[in-house]
């Protein structure tokens, strides 16, 4: 698997309304930056962030900007757009760190969806 597979998995899980699928993309002690700059730490807090976003009922589109891989660590970035009723309502540029797992999949260690602004 390639590290960019995590971007496709985020898009697929979000658009399917699958919070558990999104959580499966994070290590247990992962961190995710919220839109106000605070940090969600661990799966319970990350679950709350994703559940809130999915409850909006929108769709997300991600486009990978880059993936730089070194051994079992990757630095990733994507540009994302959240659409409600087909209209863009939010967008951003990410900075992410993922780690290759024993099964070859990748999971987020750090996920900052607002890297360009926070």
N, C-alpha and C positions, 0 to 999 in steps of 0.2 A: 504494500500500500504506500501511497505517497502522502506527505503531510497535507497537501491541498485537498485530499479526500475529506478532511474534517470540515472544510467549507461547504462542500456539497451536502454533507450529512446534516449540517446546521440548517441549511436552506430546506432540505427535504423534511426534517423533523418539525421545524417551525411551521411550515406550510401545511403539514398534516395535523398540527395541534398536539404534537407528541412531546410533552414535557419530559417524560421518562427517557425518550430517545435523545433529547438534548442533554440531559444529565449524564447519560452514558458517555458523552464526549468530554467529560471532565474527570481529572483525578480527584480522589476524595478530599484532599486539602487544597484544591484549586482556589484561585481568586478571580473574581470578575468585577470590573469597574461598573458602577451604576452611572446613570446619566447626570447625577448631581456630584460626581467625583468621589463618592464614598465607595468602599470596597465590600462586596459580598464575599465572605470567607466560608468555604466548605459547601458541601452539596445542599444542605438545608436552605441556606441563604440564597444560593444560586437558583435553586428550585423556585423560590418566591419571586425572584426577578423574572425568570422565564414565564412563570404562570401568569404574572401580571401582564406581560407583553402579549402572550397568546390570547388572553381574555379580550384584548382589543379587537380580535377578529380579522386582523390584516394578513398580508402576505409579505414575505421578505425576499429580496433578490440580492445575491452576493456575487461579486466578481473578484477573483484573486488578483492581487497586485504583485505579490511575490511570495516565495517560500525559499528560505535559505536554511539548508540542512547541514548539521554537523554531528556525525555519529547518531545518537538517539535523541537529539534536541533539534527543534526547528523554530526559526523566527518567521512568522507569517504576517501577512497583511491583506485585507480585502476592503473593497468599497461596498457598502450595503445601502439598500433603500427599503424602507418600510412603506407599504401602500395600504390605504384603507379605501374600500370601495373603488379600487383602481387608480386612486390618486396618491402620489407621493406625499407623505406627511413628515418623514424624517429620513435623514441619511447621515452617513459618517464613514470614517476611515479607521480601520482597526490596527492595533499592534497586539500580537499574540505570541505566546510561547507554548509549544506543544512538545510532548515527549512520546517517543515510540514505546509501545507496550510490548510485553512478551509475545503476544499473538500477532504482532506486526501492525496493529492499528495505532492511531495517534489520539492522544487525549490532551486537552488543554491543561496547562499548569497555571498560566496567567492569560486572561482574556480582557482586553480593553477595547470595547467597541467605539470609544470616543477619543481615540489617540490624537486626532487632529485638533481637538478642541480642549481636552483636559490634560 
